């Protein structure tokens, strides 16, 4: 599959760089598909959403593994959710989303992660690991 897209990329790009690029694209896609989505603040609903999202991201090129967790909103996360009336609902934010994606491009594996970093007060997307495989 890699050969189908190679001609569109900068010829000096290494396989390692391409793996890192691919994991970044997948993380950004996952993150921006979910942020702001309305949800019930219960484990069952969150599990259904995460399973669907895993399937969606997993069908993209080079993806080997996707892990997603939507944490129920609670004290200490900046928002406490209690449904006040039928028009009130909660939504997915960077504070309650944790995800990890693993891609393999040729002989390189890159693992990226997004999670809320309290010290930064920010949902940080970062490269967790890059390794060559034989």
N, C-alpha and C positions, 0 to 999 in steps of 0.2 A: 504494500500500500504506500510506503514511503516514496517510492519512485514516481507515483502519480502526481505528487505535489512538488517534488524537488525543484523542478524547472522554474517555479514561481518565487522561490526564495533566493536571497542573496547567496551567490555561489561560495563566498568565504565563510558561510555559517557552518559551524561544526555540528555534528550529531548531538553533542552535549548541549550546545546552545539551543538547538531545535527542541530537545526534550524539555528544557526549562521554559522555552516559549510556549510549548503546548500545555504544560501544566498551569501556567499563568492564565492562558485563555480559558481553560476549563474552570478554574477557580472563579474567575471574573464572571463567567457565564452563570455558574451556579449561584453565586452571591447575588447578582443583579436580577436573576429570575425570581428570587424569593423575597428580597427586602421590600417591605410594605404589604406583602400578601396578608389578607385577613385570615385569622385562625381562631379556633376555640382554644382556650388555654387549658387543654387537657392532653394527657399522654397519648391516648388512642388517636386523636386527630393528628397530632404531631408525628406519630409513627407512620400513619398513612401517607402524609406529605413527604416524609423523608424517603420512604420506599419508592414512591413515584419519581422523586428527584434523582435518586440513585440510578434508576432505570434510564431516565432521560440522559443524564451525563454519561453513563456507561456506554451508550450507543455511539458516542463520538469517537473519531479516530484516535488510536494509540492509548486509550484509557484501559488500565488494568484493574483499578480498584477505586471505589468511591465510598467514603464513609461520611454520613451526615447525621448531625444531632441538632434538634431544635429543643432548647431547654425551656421549660415553663417559666414565665416571668414571675419573679418573686422579689421580696425585700432585698435590698443591696444591689439590684441591677438598675436602679434609677426609675423603674416603673413598677408599680404594684397594680395588678389587674383584678378588679372586682366588677362584674357586669352589673351596671346600674339600671339598665332598661333594655328593651329589645333592639335599640339602635346602637348599643355599645358593644364593641368587640375589641380584641387585641390583634396585633399584627406581628409579623416576623421582623426583627431588627438585627442589627449587627451585634447587639448585646446578648441575644439568645441563640445565635447560630454558630455552630462549630462544624467544620467540614475539612476533610482531607482527601486529596486526589492523587493517585499514582498513575503516571503515564510511562510508556516505554517507546522511545524512538530509536530504532535500530538497536545499537548495543548500549544505550544509555537509559537509565531509569531516573525520573525526577519525581519527587514527592513534594506537594505543596499543601499548605494548611491556611485556613482562615479561622480566627477566633478573636473574641473580645479580650483585649489586653488592658486591664484596669489602669496600670501605670501610665499608659499612653492615652487612655480614654478613647480608644479607637479599635475598630474591628480590623486587625492587621492580617493582610495576606502575605505569606512569606514562603520561601523555598526552605523546606525542612531538611531535605536530603537529596543528593545527586550521587549516583554511583554507576560505574560501568559494569556490565554483565558480560559473561563469556558465551 
